[in-house]
């Protein structure tokens, strides 16, 4: 299922990956996101949910986190390039 959250959470990827809504904080923006979500058909909601699952699997699982950490350590030891999404 797609996700609805506020900009109080760091989840802009919901919008960039088309898997949910990232709204301003407040009742009206949240209500508008709910209206948008309930206006979509089952197929579109299912596709959004699948994109969200792929995003989580690619970036937020233990295996993805450990691979990123390993890449940082290899870079710090001079055994690889700086990871492209490394932020200080």
Helices and strands as residue ranges (DSSP letters): E 3-6, H 13-16, E 20-23, H 27-39, H 42-59, H 62-76
